[in-house]
Amino acid sequence: MKIAPEIIHTIHSGLNKTWIFDKNIESWHRIAMRRANSIEKVNFILDSLSECLYLEDKSLEVEVWNMTFKNPVWLAAGFAKQSHWLKTLEALWFGYLTIWWITQYAQSWNREPRIFKFNNTDIVNGMWLPGDWIDWEVKRLYDRKKLWLMPNIPIIANLCNSARTTDENKTDEFLHLMDKLYLFIDWFEVNVSCPNQCWVTGMQQEIILKNLLTRIMNHNKKLALENGCERKTILVKIAPLTKNEDNPENIKDLTIEWLELIANVCNDVWIDGVTATNTSQEHDYDTQIIKPDWGIIKWWRSWLWVHSQSLRTVTELRKRLNSDIPIIWVGWIGYDKWQSWVNMTNAGATSIALLSSLVQNSIGVPHYLKKAILESKEK
């Protein structure tokens, strides 16, 4: 019997509104991921989930990089996915999947609690960049390939620097990660903007970024020749524009001038695409919301809070990028927030890569968003 997506959404959304979920969002996430792991091993459950959430239409297709994607709803990096549960996530009918924060060295987790929901509208994420040693990630992907557990949609690896990597070795770390992952990954996303780690955002400086992307693009061609395959698509993930242009002392994100320099670098190196945006280094939460036992306050970020800045960033970036360089909007969206997608596409975004929507709403969000996009096209 096919379960309607509305039932799945009602159950999941109902749980989201409970006190237990509000106070233990990470525990709920761990439970969900264990269930996702179990589902992946049982084909008939996986097939049933896929059938339930199926919604595809010719008008949803998106053409990027000489490829045709069945829909513009993609899954961004984040929230401890790594290379787990890829077949389960594929069953939700995303256009592609992103493996989160891959670093050369294993990195520990910061203490809980790190993720909170408040006002029933927003999620604050203070998670560091935890992850496994790159060789463990490669082994998981190798085992998946051997067991035919790789998804049939593109996989993108979100590459990032480790905390222990010295400044002079940061570019070499990205190249090392590409060497390790080249035969398993379809695209690479170069993360130079994660606000939760101070050693990452400095890579957005013009000279540093140009040197980094130039070497990555050249290394990409070299690896393609060595492996006898097409070169991989390379994206760069940037920070949002600042909200504090009138208050220079509080500027932590990008200014218009800085964004223009980044756009010029992307044009010069012929980057394949730009992911906009990461979360913000700036926030204005009420002190009654931020509680002392939540850890280091300066690392807490909000996706809903940064939404308006992401829209502005996409708008300004589109004016400055070459017309053939697509912009992938990364952000938060709910099943009833399809207008955000319309606004972003009007601003120049090619597709959306979802972040906390699966936690804030339900696994039916991709289905509902595609349905809303189809309805908007009919108007």
C-alpha positions in Angstrom: 0.0 0.0 0.0 1.4 3.4 -1.0 1.5 5.9 1.9 0.7 9.5 0.8 3.4 12.1 1.2 0.9 14.1 3.2 0.8 11.4 5.9 4.6 11.3 6.2 4.7 15.1 6.4 2.0 15.2 9.1 3.7 12.7 11.3 7.2 14.2 10.9 5.9 17.8 11.4 3.9 16.7 14.4 7.1 15.3 16.0 9.0 18.5 15.2 6.5 20.5 17.2 6.9 18.4 20.4 8.9 19.5 23.4 11.1 16.5 23.1 12.2 17.4 19.6 12.9 21.0 20.6 15.2 20.0 23.4 16.9 17.0 21.8 17.2 17.8 18.2 20.5 16.0 17.8 19.2 12.8 19.5 16.3 12.8 17.0 18.8 13.3 14.2 20.9 10.3 15.3 17.7 8.1 15.5 16.7 9.2 12.0 20.1 8.4 10.7 20.1 5.0 12.2 16.7 4.3 10.6 18.1 5.6 7.3 20.9 3.1 7.6 18.5 0.3 8.2 16.2 1.3 5.3 19.1 1.3 2.9 19.7 -2.4 3.6 16.1 -3.5 2.9 15.2 -3.0 -0.8 11.4 -3.3 -0.5 11.3 -0.5 2.1 13.7 1.6 0.0 11.5 1.1 -3.1 8.3 1.9 -1.1 9.8 5.1 0.2 10.9 6.1 -3.3 7.5 5.3 -4.8 5.7 7.3 -2.2 7.8 10.4 -2.7 8.1 10.2 -6.5 7.3 13.4 -8.3 9.0 14.1 -11.6 8.0 16.2 -14.6 9.8 17.3 -17.8 9.3 20.9 -16.8 11.3 20.4 -13.6 14.4 19.4 -15.5 17.5 21.6 -15.2 20.4 21.7 -17.6 23.8 22.6 -16.1 27.3 21.7 -17.2 26.0 19.8 -20.3 24.0 17.6 -17.9 20.3 17.2 -17.5 19.0 16.9 -13.9 15.5 15.6 -13.2 14.8 18.4 -10.8 16.4 21.5 -9.3 16.1 20.4 -5.6 19.5 19.2 -4.4 20.9 18.2 -1.0 23.7 20.4 0.5 26.5 19.5 2.8 26.0 19.4 6.5 24.5 17.7 9.5 26.8 14.7 9.8 25.9 12.8 6.6 29.4 12.0 5.3 29.0 9.1 2.8 26.4 7.3 4.8 22.8 6.6 3.7 23.3 7.7 0.2 20.7 5.3 -1.3 18.1 6.3 1.3 18.7 10.0 0.5 18.4 9.2 -3.2 15.0 7.7 -2.5 13.8 11.2 -1.5 14.3 12.2 -5.1 17.0 14.8 -4.9 18.8 15.9 -8.0 22.2 15.3 -6.4 23.7 14.6 -3.0 26.6 16.3 -1.2 28.9 14.5 1.1 29.7 16.9 3.9 33.0 18.5 5.1 35.7 16.1 4.0 39.1 16.9 5.5 42.5 15.2 5.3 42.7 14.5 9.1 40.0 13.2 11.4 38.4 16.0 13.5 36.6 15.7 16.8 33.1 16.9 17.7 32.5 19.8 20.0 30.4 19.0 23.0 26.6 18.9 22.9 24.2 20.7 22.8 25.2 22.3 19.5 21.9 22.5 17.5 18.7 24.2 18.6 15.3 25.1 17.3 13.4 28.1 18.6 10.2 30.0 17.7 9.3 26.9 15.7 10.8 28.7 12.7 14.6 28.6 12.9 17.5 26.3 13.6 20.8 27.5 15.2 23.7 25.4 14.3 26.9 25.6 16.3 28.5 22.3 15.1 32.2 22.4 14.3 33.7 20.5 11.3 33.8 17.0 12.7 34.7 14.2 10.3 36.7 11.1 9.6 40.2 10.6 8.3 40.0 10.8 4.4 41.1 7.2 4.1 38.1 6.0 6.1 35.8 8.0 3.8 37.5 6.5 0.7 37.0 3.0 2.2 33.3 3.6 2.7 32.9 4.8 -0.9 34.9 1.8 -2.2 32.8 -0.6 -0.2 29.6 1.0 -1.5 30.8 0.8 -5.0 31.7 -2.9 -4.6 28.3 -3.7 -3.1 26.3 -1.6 -5.7 25.2 0.8 -3.0 26.2 4.0 -4.8 23.3 6.2 -5.9 22.4 6.8 -9.5 22.6 10.5 -9.1 25.7 12.7 -8.9 27.7 12.9 -5.7 29.5 16.0 -4.7 32.3 16.1 -2.1 32.5 19.2 0.1 36.2 19.7 0.7 37.5 21.7 3.6 40.8 22.3 5.5 41.6 20.6 8.7 42.3 22.6 11.9 45.8 21.1 12.1 46.8 22.1 8.5 49.3 24.9 8.3 48.7 28.0 6.1 51.3 27.0 3.6 49.8 23.5 3.2 46.1 24.4 2.9 46.1 24.3 -0.9 48.0 21.0 -0.9 45.4 19.5 1.4 42.6 20.2 -1.2 44.7 18.6 -3.9 45.4 15.5 -1.7 41.6 15.2 -1.1 41.0 15.3 -4.9 43.6 12.6 -5.4 41.9 10.3 -3.0 38.3 10.9 -4.1 38.6 11.4 -7.9 37.3 8.0 -8.9 34.3 8.0 -6.6 33.0 11.6 -6.8 31.3 13.5 -9.7 32.0 17.0 -8.5 34.0 18.9 -5.9 32.8 21.8 -3.8 35.7 23.9 -2.4 34.5 25.2 1.0 36.3 28.5 1.8 33.6 30.0 3.9 32.5 27.9 6.9 31.9 30.5 9.7 32.2 27.9 12.5 35.9 27.5 11.8 38.1 30.6 11.7 40.9 28.9 9.7 38.5 28.4 6.7 37.1 31.8 6.0 40.5 33.4 5.4 40.8 31.4 2.1 38.3 33.9 0.6 41.0 36.6 0.4 41.5 37.5 -3.3 45.2 36.4 -3.8 44.8 33.3 -1.7 41.6 32.3 -3.4 43.0 32.8 -6.9 46.0 30.7 -6.2 43.9 28.0 -4.6 41.3 27.8 -7.4 44.0 28.0 -10.2 45.9 25.1 -8.7 42.7 23.1 -8.2 41.5 23.7 -11.8 44.9 22.7 -13.2 45.1 19.6 -10.9 41.6 18.6 -12.0 42.8 18.5 -15.7 45.9 16.5 -14.7 43.8 13.9 -12.8 41.4 13.6 -15.7 44.3 12.8 -18.1 45.9 10.4 -15.7 42.6 8.5 -15.1 41.3 8.7 -18.7 38.0 10.4 -17.7 36.2 13.7 -18.1 37.4 16.3 -15.7 35.2 16.9 -12.6 33.0 19.9 -12.0 34.5 22.3 -9.5 32.4 24.6 -7.4 33.4 27.2 -4.8 31.2 27.9 -1.7 31.2 31.5 -0.5 30.0 33.5 2.5 26.9 35.8 2.4 27.0 39.6 2.2 27.3 41.4 5.5 24.3 43.1 7.2 26.7 45.6 8.8 27.9 47.7 6.0 27.0 50.8 8.0 28.9 49.5 11.0 32.4 48.5 9.8 33.5 47.3 13.2 31.0 44.5 13.1 31.6 43.3 9.5 32.5 39.6 9.5 30.9 38.5 6.2 31.5 39.8 2.7 31.2 43.4 1.6 30.1 44.3 -2.0 33.7 45.1 -2.9 34.9 41.8 -1.5 32.2 39.9 -3.4 33.2 41.6 -6.6 36.8 40.5 -6.1 35.7 36.9 -5.6 33.5 37.1 -8.7 36.5 38.3 -10.7 38.6 35.4 -9.5 35.9 32.9 -10.4 35.7 34.5 -13.9 39.4 34.5 -14.4 39.9 30.8 -13.4 36.8 29.7 -15.3 35.2 28.1 -12.2 32.3 25.8 -13.1 29.9 27.2 -10.5 29.5 29.1 -7.3 27.6 27.8 -4.2 25.9 30.7 -2.4 25.9 30.9 0.5 27.4 29.4 3.6 26.0 30.4 7.0 26.9 33.8 8.6 29.6 34.9 11.0 27.1 37.6 12.1 24.0 37.2 14.2 21.7 39.3 16.3 19.9 36.9 18.6 18.1 38.1 21.6 20.1 37.3 24.7 17.1 35.5 26.1 17.4 33.0 23.3 21.1 32.3 23.7 21.6 30.5 27.0 24.9 30.2 28.9 25.0 26.4 28.7 24.9 26.4 24.9 28.6 26.6 24.6 30.6 29.3 22.8 28.0 31.8 21.6 30.1 33.3 18.8 29.8 30.1 16.8 26.0 30.0 16.7 24.5 30.6 13.4 21.0 30.8 11.9 19.9 29.8 8.4 16.6 31.6 8.5 18.4 34.8 9.7 20.9 34.7 6.8 18.2 34.1 4.2 17.7 37.7 3.1 21.5 38.1 2.8 21.7 35.0 0.7 19.1 36.4 -1.7 21.1 39.7 -1.9 24.3 37.8 -2.4 22.8 35.7 -5.3 21.4 38.9 -6.9 24.7 40.8 -6.7 26.8 37.8 -7.7 24.7 37.2 -10.8 25.5 40.7 -12.0 29.3 40.1 -11.7 29.8 36.5 -12.8 30.1 35.4 -16.4 26.7 34.4 -17.6 27.8 30.8 -18.2 28.8 30.2 -14.5 25.7 28.9 -12.7 24.9 29.8 -9.1 23.7 27.1 -6.7 21.7 28.6 -3.9 22.2 26.8 -0.5 19.6 27.5 2.1 16.7 26.7 4.3 13.3 26.2 2.8 10.1 24.5 4.0 7.3 22.9 2.1 5.3 26.1 2.4 8.1 28.4 1.6 8.3 27.8 -2.2 8.2 31.5 -2.7 11.9 31.6 -1.5 12.7 29.4 -4.5 10.9 31.7 -6.9 12.7 34.7 -5.5 16.1 32.9 -5.8 15.6 31.8 -9.4 14.5 35.3 -10.3 17.7 36.6 -8.7 19.7 34.2 -10.9 20.0 30.9 -9.0 20.0 27.7 -11.1 18.9 25.3 -8.4 18.5 25.0 -4.6 20.6 22.8 -2.3 18.6 22.1 0.9 20.2 22.3 4.3 18.2 22.1 7.6 14.8 21.7 5.9 14.9 17.9 6.4 15.2 18.4 10.2 12.9 21.5 10.5 10.2 20.0 8.3 10.1 16.5 7.0 11.6 14.1 4.5 8.7 15.1 2.2 10.1 18.6 1.7 11.7 17.8 -1.8 8.3 16.4 -2.9 6.4 19.4 -1.7 8.9 21.9 -3.1 8.8 20.3 -6.5 5.0 20.2 -6.4 4.9 23.9 -5.5 7.3 24.7 -8.3 5.1 22.9 -10.8 2.0 24.8 -9.5 3.8 28.1 -9.9 4.7 27.3 -13.5 1.0 26.7 -14.2 -0.1 30.1 -13.0 
